[in-house]
């Protein structure tokens, strides 16, 4: 009877060891699966991050190009307007000379007008 009890005890111990082994084996498989899943998620997140960064850079490049085009267009328009104003000034100076206004008087009035527009008016003397 002692052999049967010992055999039964040995079988129970073996059975317990097998259950522990199976538990540990499955647990290690889950751990490996979890690590594999985690690495796959990390790779996917990194890919998504790179895509978002690339999209953001492309958007910035498009906005920069738009600003450059707008700036070039504004610069061209300002140059055109400056040429128009310069031509107008030539005509107005010629008209003033025809009316007998000296160049020195024109220059003095322009300096006074500049001071007036910047708030540094010393005196606006009318000398026509």
DSSP file (Angstrom, degrees, kcal/mol; ACC not computed):
  #  RESIDUE AA STRUCTURE BP1 BP2  ACC     N-H-->O    O-->H-N    N-H-->O    O-->H-N    TCO  KAPPA ALPHA  PHI   PSI    X-CA   Y-CA   Z-CA
    1    1 A X     >        0   0    0      0, 0.0     4,-2.2     0, 0.0     5,-0.2   0.000 360.0 360.0 360.0 -31.7    0.0    0.0    0.0
    2    2 A X  H  >  +     0   0    0      1,-0.2     4,-2.6     2,-0.2     5,-0.2   0.836 360.0  55.1 -66.9 -32.7    2.8    2.3    0.6
    3    3 A X  H  > S+     0   0    0      2,-0.2     4,-3.1     1,-0.2    -1,-0.2   0.905 108.5  48.3 -66.4 -39.3    4.0    1.8   -3.0
    4    4 A X  H  > S+     0   0    0      2,-0.2     4,-2.8     1,-0.2    -2,-0.2   0.905 113.0  46.9 -67.5 -41.0    0.6    2.8   -4.2
    5    5 A X  H  X S+     0   0    0     -4,-2.2     4,-2.6     2,-0.2    -2,-0.2   0.907 115.0  46.9 -65.7 -41.5    0.6    5.9   -2.0
    6    6 A X  H  X S+     0   0    0     -4,-2.6     4,-2.7     2,-0.2    -2,-0.2   0.907 114.0  47.6 -66.7 -41.1    4.1    6.7   -3.1
    7    7 A X  H  X S+     0   0    0     -4,-3.1     4,-2.9     2,-0.2    -2,-0.2   0.922 113.1  48.3 -64.7 -43.0    3.2    6.2   -6.8
    8    8 A X  H  X S+     0   0    0     -4,-2.8     4,-2.5    -5,-0.2    -2,-0.2   0.918 113.2  47.7 -62.9 -42.7    0.1    8.2   -6.4
    9    9 A X  H  X S+     0   0    0     -4,-2.6     4,-2.4     2,-0.2    -2,-0.2   0.887 112.5  49.4 -64.3 -40.0    2.1   11.0   -4.7
   10   10 A X  H  X S+     0   0    0     -4,-2.7     4,-2.7     2,-0.2    -2,-0.2   0.897 111.2  49.3 -66.8 -40.1    4.7   10.8   -7.4
   11   11 A X  H  X S+     0   0    0     -4,-2.9     4,-3.2     2,-0.2    -2,-0.2   0.908 111.3  49.2 -65.2 -41.4    2.0   11.0  -10.1
   12   12 A X  H  X S+     0   0    0     -4,-2.5     4,-2.7     2,-0.2    -2,-0.2   0.915 112.3  48.2 -62.6 -42.3    0.5   14.0   -8.4
   13   13 A X  H  X S+     0   0    0     -4,-2.4     4,-2.6     2,-0.2    -2,-0.2   0.920 114.2  46.5 -63.5 -43.6    3.9   15.7   -8.2
   14   14 A X  H  X S+     0   0    0     -4,-2.7     4,-2.7     2,-0.2    -2,-0.2   0.924 112.7  49.7 -63.7 -44.3    4.5   14.9  -11.9
   15   15 A X  H  X S+     0   0    0     -4,-3.2     4,-2.5     1,-0.2    -2,-0.2   0.906 111.4  49.0 -60.4 -42.1    1.1   16.1  -12.8
   16   16 A X  H  X S+     0   0    0     -4,-2.7     4,-2.4     2,-0.2    -2,-0.2   0.913 111.7  49.3 -63.4 -42.8    1.7   19.3  -10.8
   17   17 A X  H  X S+     0   0    0     -4,-2.6     4,-2.7     2,-0.2    -2,-0.2   0.885 110.4  50.6 -63.9 -39.1    5.1   19.8  -12.5
   18   18 A X  H  X S+     0   0    0     -4,-2.7     4,-3.0     2,-0.2     5,-0.2   0.926 110.4  49.5 -65.0 -44.2    3.5   19.2  -16.0
   19   19 A X  H  X S+     0   0    0     -4,-2.5     4,-2.6     2,-0.2    -2,-0.2   0.911 112.4  47.6 -61.0 -41.9    0.8   21.8  -15.2
   20   20 A X  H  X S+     0   0    0     -4,-2.4     4,-3.0     2,-0.2     5,-0.2   0.919 112.7  49.4 -63.3 -43.6    3.5   24.3  -14.0
   21   21 A X  H  X S+     0   0    0     -4,-2.7     4,-2.9     2,-0.2    -2,-0.2   0.932 112.4  47.0 -61.7 -46.4    5.5   23.6  -17.2
   22   22 A X  H  X S+     0   0    0     -4,-3.0     4,-2.8     2,-0.2     5,-0.3   0.914 112.9  49.8 -62.6 -43.4    2.5   24.1  -19.4
   23   23 A X  H  X S+     0   0    0     -4,-2.6     4,-2.7    -5,-0.2    -2,-0.2   0.950 113.9  44.5 -59.3 -49.4    1.6   27.3  -17.6
   24   24 A X  H  X S+     0   0    0     -4,-3.0     4,-2.6     2,-0.2    -2,-0.2   0.891 113.1  51.8 -63.7 -39.1    5.1   28.7  -17.9
   25   25 A X  H  X S+     0   0    0     -4,-2.9     4,-2.1    -5,-0.2    -2,-0.2   0.945 113.2  43.5 -62.9 -48.8    5.3   27.6  -21.6
   26   26 A X  H  X S+     0   0    0     -4,-2.8     4,-2.7     1,-0.2    -2,-0.2   0.903 112.8  53.2 -63.3 -40.3    2.1   29.3  -22.5
   27   27 A X  H  X S+     0   0    0     -4,-2.7     4,-2.4    -5,-0.3    -1,-0.2   0.912 109.1  48.6 -62.2 -41.4    3.0   32.4  -20.5
   28   28 A X  H  X S+     0   0    0     -4,-2.6     4,-2.5     2,-0.2    -1,-0.2   0.874 110.6  51.6 -68.0 -34.4    6.3   32.6  -22.3
   29   29 A X  H  X S+     0   0    0     -4,-2.1     4,-2.9     2,-0.2    -2,-0.2   0.918 110.4  48.5 -65.1 -42.3    4.5   32.3  -25.7
   30   30 A X  H  X S+     0   0    0     -4,-2.7     4,-3.4     2,-0.2    -2,-0.2   0.913 110.9  51.0 -61.8 -41.5    2.1   35.1  -24.6
   31   31 A X  H  X S+     0   0    0     -4,-2.4     4,-2.7     2,-0.2    -2,-0.2   0.922 111.8  46.5 -62.4 -43.6    5.1   37.2  -23.6
   32   32 A X  H  X S+     0   0    0     -4,-2.5     4,-2.6     2,-0.2    -2,-0.2   0.925 114.3  48.0 -63.9 -43.6    6.8   36.6  -27.0
   33   33 A X  H  X S+     0   0    0     -4,-2.9     4,-2.9     2,-0.2    -2,-0.2   0.915 111.8  50.1 -62.7 -43.1    3.5   37.3  -28.8
   34   34 A X  H  X S+     0   0    0     -4,-3.4     4,-2.7     2,-0.2    -2,-0.2   0.916 112.0  47.5 -61.0 -43.8    3.1   40.5  -26.7
   35   35 A X  H  X S+     0   0    0     -4,-2.7     4,-2.6     2,-0.2    -2,-0.2   0.904 112.9  48.8 -64.7 -40.7    6.6   41.6  -27.5
   36   36 A X  H  X S+     0   0    0     -4,-2.6     4,-2.3     2,-0.2    -2,-0.2   0.927 113.2  47.0 -64.6 -44.6    6.1   40.9  -31.2
   37   37 A X  H  X S+     0   0    0     -4,-2.9     4,-2.6     2,-0.2    -2,-0.2   0.907 111.6  51.6 -61.9 -41.7    2.8   42.8  -31.1
   38   38 A X  H  X S+     0   0    0     -4,-2.7     4,-2.5     1,-0.2    -2,-0.2   0.927 110.7  47.1 -62.5 -45.1    4.4   45.7  -29.3
   39   39 A X  H  X S+     0   0    0     -4,-2.6     4,-2.6     2,-0.2    -1,-0.2   0.889 111.8  51.3 -64.2 -38.3    7.3   45.9  -31.8
   40   40 A X  H  X S+     0   0    0     -4,-2.3     4,-2.4     2,-0.2    -2,-0.2   0.915 110.9  48.1 -64.5 -42.6    4.7   45.8  -34.7
   41   41 A X  H  X S+     0   0    0     -4,-2.6     4,-2.9     2,-0.2    -2,-0.2   0.909 111.4  50.8 -63.1 -41.2    2.7   48.6  -33.1
   42   42 A X  H  X S+     0   0    0     -4,-2.5     4,-2.6     2,-0.2    -2,-0.2   0.925 110.8  48.2 -63.1 -43.8    5.9   50.6  -32.6
   43   43 A X  H  X S+     0   0    0     -4,-2.6     4,-2.5     2,-0.2    -2,-0.2   0.927 113.3  47.8 -61.3 -43.9    6.9   50.1  -36.3
   44   44 A X  H  X S+     0   0    0     -4,-2.4     4,-2.6     2,-0.2    -2,-0.2   0.918 112.2  49.1 -63.4 -43.7    3.4   51.1  -37.4
   45   45 A X  H  X S+     0   0    0     -4,-2.9     4,-2.5     2,-0.2    -1,-0.2   0.893 111.2  50.1 -62.7 -39.8    3.5   54.2  -35.1
   46   46 A X  H  X S+     0   0    0     -4,-2.6     4,-2.5     2,-0.2    -2,-0.2   0.910 110.6  49.5 -65.5 -41.0    6.9   55.2  -36.5
   47   47 A X  H  X S+     0   0    0     -4,-2.5     4,-2.4     2,-0.2    -2,-0.2   0.929 112.1  48.2 -61.9 -44.8    5.7   54.8  -40.0
   48   48 A X  H  X S+     0   0    0     -4,-2.6     4,-2.6     1,-0.2    -2,-0.2   0.899 111.0  51.2 -62.3 -40.0    2.6   57.0  -39.2
   49   49 A X  H  X S+     0   0    0     -4,-2.5     4,-2.5     2,-0.2    -1,-0.2   0.917 110.1  48.7 -63.6 -43.3    4.8   59.6  -37.6
   50   50 A X  H  X S+     0   0    0     -4,-2.5     4,-2.6     2,-0.2    -2,-0.2   0.896 111.4  50.5 -63.8 -39.0    7.1   59.7  -40.6
   51   51 A X  H  X S+     0   0    0     -4,-2.4     4,-2.6     2,-0.2    -2,-0.2   0.925 111.2  47.9 -64.3 -43.8    4.1   60.1  -42.9
   52   52 A X  H  X S+     0   0    0     -4,-2.6     4,-2.6     2,-0.2    -2,-0.2   0.916 112.6  49.1 -62.9 -42.1    2.7   62.9  -40.8
   53   53 A X  H  X S+     0   0    0     -4,-2.5     4,-2.6     2,-0.2    -2,-0.2   0.925 111.9  48.5 -62.9 -44.7    6.1   64.6  -40.8
   54   54 A X  H  X S+     0   0    0     -4,-2.6     4,-2.4     1,-0.2    -2,-0.2   0.911 112.3  48.9 -62.2 -42.6    6.4   64.3  -44.6
   55   55 A X  H  X S+     0   0    0     -4,-2.6     4,-2.3     2,-0.2    -1,-0.2   0.912 111.3  49.9 -62.7 -43.0    2.9   65.6  -45.1
   56   56 A X  H  X S+     0   0    0     -4,-2.6     4,-2.4     2,-0.2    -2,-0.2   0.912 111.0  49.1 -62.6 -43.5    3.7   68.6  -42.8
   57   57 A X  H  X S+     0   0    0     -4,-2.6     4,-2.6     2,-0.2    -2,-0.2   0.904 110.4  50.6 -64.3 -40.7    6.9   69.3  -44.7
   58   58 A X  H  X S+     0   0    0     -4,-2.4     4,-2.2     2,-0.2    -1,-0.2   0.905 110.3  50.2 -63.2 -40.3    5.1   69.2  -48.0
   59   59 A X  H  X S+     0   0    0     -4,-2.3     4,-2.5     2,-0.2    -2,-0.2   0.921 110.9  49.0 -62.8 -43.9    2.4   71.6  -46.6
   60   60 A X  H  X S+     0   0    0     -4,-2.4     4,-2.7     1,-0.2    -2,-0.2   0.909 110.3  51.2 -61.9 -41.6    5.2   74.0  -45.4
   61   61 A X  H  X S+     0   0    0     -4,-2.6     4,-2.4     2,-0.2    -1,-0.2   0.902 111.0  48.1 -63.4 -40.5    6.9   73.8  -48.8
   62   62 A X  H  X S+     0   0    0     -4,-2.2     4,-2.2     2,-0.2    -2,-0.2   0.917 112.8  47.6 -65.0 -43.1    3.6   74.7  -50.6
   63   63 A X  H  X S+     0   0    0     -4,-2.5     4,-2.3     2,-0.2    -2,-0.2   0.901 111.6  51.1 -65.3 -39.2    2.9   77.6  -48.3
   64   64 A X  H  X S+     0   0    0     -4,-2.7     4,-2.6     2,-0.2    -2,-0.2   0.933 110.1  49.2 -62.1 -46.4    6.5   78.9  -48.7
   65   65 A X  H  X S+     0   0    0     -4,-2.4     4,-2.6     1,-0.2    -1,-0.2   0.901 110.4  51.2 -60.1 -41.0    6.1   78.7  -52.5
   66   66 A X  H  X S+     0   0    0     -4,-2.2     4,-2.7     2,-0.2    -1,-0.2   0.918 110.4  48.6 -62.6 -43.3    2.8   80.6  -52.3
   67   67 A X  H  X S+     0   0    0     -4,-2.3     4,-3.0     2,-0.2    -2,-0.2   0.906 110.8  50.8 -63.6 -41.2    4.5   83.3  -50.1
   68   68 A X  H  X S+     0   0    0     -4,-2.6     4,-2.6     2,-0.2    -2,-0.2   0.933 112.2  46.7 -62.4 -45.2    7.3   83.6  -52.6
   69   69 A X  H  X S+     0   0    0     -4,-2.6     4,-2.4     2,-0.2    -2,-0.2   0.928 114.3  47.5 -62.0 -44.5    4.9   84.0  -55.5
   70   70 A X  H  X S+     0   0    0     -4,-2.7     4,-2.7     1,-0.2    -2,-0.2   0.912 112.9  49.1 -63.4 -42.4    2.8   86.5  -53.6
   71   71 A X  H  X S+     0   0    0     -4,-3.0     4,-2.6     2,-0.2    -1,-0.2   0.901 111.4  48.6 -63.6 -41.7    5.9   88.4  -52.6
   72   72 A X  H  X S+     0   0    0     -4,-2.6     4,-2.3     2,-0.2    -1,-0.2   0.902 112.6  48.8 -65.2 -40.5    7.3   88.5  -56.1
   73   73 A X  H  X S+     0   0    0     -4,-2.4     4,-2.4     2,-0.2    -2,-0.2   0.926 112.9  47.0 -64.7 -44.2    3.9   89.7  -57.4
   74   74 A X  H  X S+     0   0    0     -4,-2.7     4,-2.7     1,-0.2    -2,-0.2   0.898 111.2  52.1 -64.0 -40.0    3.7   92.4  -54.8
   75   75 A X  H  X S+     0   0    0     -4,-2.6     4,-2.4     2,-0.2    -1,-0.2   0.911 109.9  48.6 -63.4 -41.9    7.3   93.5  -55.5
   76   76 A X  H  X S+     0   0    0     -4,-2.3     4,-2.3     2,-0.2    -2,-0.2   0.919 112.6  48.2 -63.3 -43.7    6.5   93.8  -59.2
   77   77 A X  H  X S+     0   0    0     -4,-2.4     4,-2.5     1,-0.2    -2,-0.2   0.895 111.3  50.3 -64.9 -39.4    3.4   95.8  -58.5
   78   78 A X  H  X S+     0   0    0     -4,-2.7     4,-2.6     2,-0.2    -2,-0.2   0.903 110.5  49.6 -65.7 -40.1    5.3   98.1  -56.1
   79   79 A X  H  X S+     0   0    0     -4,-2.4     4,-2.3     2,-0.2    -2,-0.2   0.914 111.1  49.5 -64.2 -41.8    8.0   98.6  -58.7
   80   80 A X  H  X S+     0   0    0     -4,-2.3     4,-2.1     1,-0.2    -2,-0.2   0.929 113.3  46.5 -61.3 -45.8    5.4   99.5  -61.4
   81   81 A X  H  X S+     0   0    0     -4,-2.5     4,-2.7     1,-0.2     5,-0.2   0.884 110.2  53.6 -65.7 -38.5    3.7  101.9  -59.0
   82   82 A X  H  X S+     0   0    0     -4,-2.6     4,-2.6     1,-0.2    -1,-0.2   0.907 109.0  49.0 -63.1 -41.1    7.1  103.5  -58.0
   83   83 A X  H  X S+     0   0    0     -4,-2.3     4,-2.4     2,-0.2    -1,-0.2   0.907 111.6  49.7 -63.9 -40.6    7.8  104.1  -61.7
   84   84 A X  H  X S+     0   0    0     -4,-2.1     4,-2.3     2,-0.2    -2,-0.2   0.932 113.1  45.7 -63.1 -45.6    4.4  105.7  -62.2
   85   85 A X  H  X S+     0   0    0     -4,-2.7     4,-2.5     2,-0.2    -2,-0.2   0.896 111.6  52.6 -65.5 -39.7    4.9  108.0  -59.2
   86   86 A X  H  X S+     0   0    0     -4,-2.6     4,-2.0     2,-0.2    -1,-0.2   0.927 110.4  47.5 -61.7 -44.6    8.4  108.9  -60.3
   87   87 A X  H  X S+     0   0    0     -4,-2.4     4,-2.0     1,-0.2    -1,-0.2   0.899 111.4  51.3 -62.3 -40.4    7.0  109.8  -63.8
   88   88 A X  H  X S+     0   0    0     -4,-2.3     4,-2.6     1,-0.2    -2,-0.2   0.904 108.2  52.0 -63.3 -41.3    4.3  111.9  -62.2
   89   89 A X  H  X S+     0   0    0     -4,-2.5     4,-2.6     2,-0.2     5,-0.2   0.882 106.9  53.0 -63.0 -39.1    6.8  113.7  -60.0
   90   90 A X  H  X S+     0   0    0     -4,-2.0     4,-2.1     2,-0.2    -1,-0.2   0.932 111.5  46.2 -61.5 -44.4    8.9  114.6  -63.1
   91   91 A X  H  X S+     0   0    0     -4,-2.0     4,-2.1     1,-0.2    -2,-0.2   0.922 113.1  49.1 -64.4 -44.7    5.8  116.1  -64.7
   92   92 A X  H  X S+     0   0    0     -4,-2.6     4,-2.3     2,-0.2    -2,-0.2   0.892 110.6  50.0 -64.8 -40.5    4.8  118.0  -61.5
   93   93 A X  H  X S+     0   0    0     -4,-2.6     4,-2.5     2,-0.2    -1,-0.2   0.911 110.2  51.3 -63.3 -41.2    8.3  119.4  -61.1
   94   94 A X  H  X S+     0   0    0     -4,-2.1     4,-2.1    -5,-0.2    -2,-0.2   0.908 109.7  49.7 -62.7 -40.5    8.3  120.6  -64.7
   95   95 A X  H  X S+     0   0    0     -4,-2.1     4,-1.4     2,-0.2    -1,-0.2   0.906 110.2  50.5 -64.4 -41.3    4.9  122.3  -64.2
   96   96 A X  H  <>S+     0   0    0     -4,-2.3     5,-2.6     1,-0.2     4,-0.3   0.908 109.8  50.4 -64.0 -41.0    6.2  124.0  -61.0
   97   97 A X  H ><5S+     0   0    0     -4,-2.5     3,-1.7     1,-0.2    -1,-0.2   0.910 106.9  54.4 -62.6 -41.1    9.3  125.3  -62.9
   98   98 A X  H 3<5S+     0   0    0     -4,-2.1    -1,-0.2     1,-0.3    -2,-0.2   0.819 106.4  52.8 -61.2 -29.8    7.0  126.6  -65.7
   99   99 A X  T 3<5S-     0   0    0     -4,-1.4    -1,-0.3    -3,-0.2    -2,-0.2   0.459 126.9-103.1 -85.2  -0.8    5.1  128.5  -63.0
  100  100 A X  T < 5S+     0   0    0     -3,-1.7     2,-0.5     1,-0.3    -3,-0.2   0.604  70.1 147.0  94.3  12.9    8.4  130.0  -61.8
  101  101 A X      < -     0   0    0     -5,-2.6    -1,-0.3    -6,-0.1    -2,-0.1  -0.722  45.1-128.5 -85.6 128.4    9.1  127.9  -58.7
  102  102 A X     >  -     0   0    0     -2,-0.5     4,-2.1     1,-0.1     3,-0.3  -0.373  13.7-120.7 -74.7 152.6   12.8  127.4  -58.1
  103  103 A X  H  > S+     0   0    0      1,-0.2     4,-2.7     2,-0.2     5,-0.2   0.860 113.8  57.7 -59.5 -36.4   14.2  123.9  -57.6
  104  104 A X  H  > S+     0   0    0      1,-0.2     4,-2.2     2,-0.2    -1,-0.2   0.875 107.0  47.8 -64.1 -36.3   15.5  125.0  -54.1
  105  105 A X  H  > S+     0   0    0     -3,-0.3     4,-2.5     2,-0.2    -1,-0.2   0.902 110.9  50.9 -69.8 -41.4   12.0  126.0  -53.1
  106  106 A X  H  X S+     0   0    0     -4,-2.1     4,-2.2     1,-0.2    -2,-0.2   0.942 112.1  47.0 -60.5 -46.7   10.6  122.7  -54.3
  107  107 A X  H  X S+     0   0    0     -4,-2.7     4,-2.3     1,-0.2    -2,-0.2   0.901 111.2  51.3 -62.4 -42.2   13.3  120.7  -52.3
  108  108 A X  H  X S+     0   0    0     -4,-2.2     4,-2.4     1,-0.2    -1,-0.2   0.916 111.2  47.9 -62.6 -42.4   12.7  122.8  -49.2
  109  109 A X  H  X S+     0   0    0     -4,-2.5     4,-2.6     1,-0.2    -1,-0.2   0.876 110.4  51.8 -65.9 -37.0    8.9  122.2  -49.4
  110  110 A X  H  X S+     0   0    0     -4,-2.2     4,-2.2     2,-0.2    -1,-0.2   0.896 110.0  48.8 -66.1 -39.0    9.5  118.4  -49.9
  111  111 A X  H  X S+     0   0    0     -4,-2.3     4,-2.4     2,-0.2    -2,-0.2   0.923 112.7  48.0 -65.1 -43.9   11.8  118.3  -46.8
  112  112 A X  H  X S+     0   0    0     -4,-2.4     4,-2.6     1,-0.2    -2,-0.2   0.902 111.0  51.0 -62.1 -40.9    9.1  120.2  -44.8
  113  113 A X  H  X S+     0   0    0     -4,-2.6     4,-2.5     2,-0.2    -1,-0.2   0.889 109.6  50.3 -64.9 -38.1    6.4  117.8  -46.0
  114  114 A X  H  X S+     0   0    0     -4,-2.2     4,-1.4     2,-0.2     6,-0.2   0.925 112.0  47.2 -64.6 -43.6    8.6  114.8  -45.0
  115  115 A X  H  X>S+     0   0    0     -4,-2.4     5,-3.3     1,-0.2     4,-0.5   0.890 111.8  51.6 -63.6 -38.5    9.1  116.3  -41.6
  116  116 A X  H ><5S+     0   0    0     -4,-2.6     3,-0.9     4,-0.3    -2,-0.2   0.919 109.5  48.8 -64.0 -44.0    5.4  117.0  -41.3
  117  117 A X  H 3<5S+     0   0    0     -4,-2.5    -1,-0.2     1,-0.3    -2,-0.2   0.766 115.4  44.3 -70.6 -23.6    4.4  113.5  -42.2
  118  118 A X  H 3<5S-     0   0    0     -4,-1.4    -1,-0.3    -5,-0.2    -2,-0.2   0.405 117.9-109.8 -99.1   1.7    6.9  112.0  -39.7
  119  119 A X  T <<5S+     0   0    0     -3,-0.9    -3,-0.2    -4,-0.5    -4,-0.1   0.647  90.8 110.8  82.8  14.3    5.8  114.5  -37.0
  120  120 A X      < +     0   0    0     -5,-3.3     2,-0.4    -6,-0.2    -4,-0.3  -0.136  39.2 157.4-111.5  36.7    9.1  116.5  -37.1
  121  121 A X        +     0   0    0     -6,-0.5     3,-0.1    -5,-0.2    -9,-0.1  -0.458  17.9 176.8 -69.5 119.6    7.7  119.6  -38.6
  122  122 A X  S    S-     0   0    0     -2,-0.4     2,-0.3     1,-0.3    -1,-0.2   0.905  70.6 -29.8 -84.7 -52.2    9.9  122.6  -37.8
  123  123 A X        -     0   0    0      2,-0.1     2,-1.0   -11,-0.0    -1,-0.3  -0.881  45.9-143.3-166.1 135.7    7.9  125.1  -39.8
  124  124 A X        +     0   0    0     -2,-0.3     2,-0.5    -3,-0.1   -15,-0.1  -0.819  31.9 179.7-100.5  92.8    5.7  124.9  -42.8
  125  125 A X        -     0   0    0     -2,-1.0     2,-0.8     2,-0.1   -13,-0.1  -0.821  24.8-136.1 -97.9 131.2    6.5  128.2  -44.5
  126  126 A X        +     0   0    0     -2,-0.5     2,-0.3     1,-0.1    -2,-0.0  -0.778  33.3 163.7 -90.0 112.6    4.8  129.0  -47.7
  127  127 A X              0   0    0     -2,-0.8   -18,-0.1     1,-0.1    -1,-0.1  -0.706 360.0 360.0-128.7  78.6    7.4  130.4  -50.1
  128  128 A X              0   0    0     -2,-0.3    -1,-0.1   -27,-0.1    -2,-0.0   0.399 360.0 360.0-106.1 360.0    5.9  130.3  -53.6
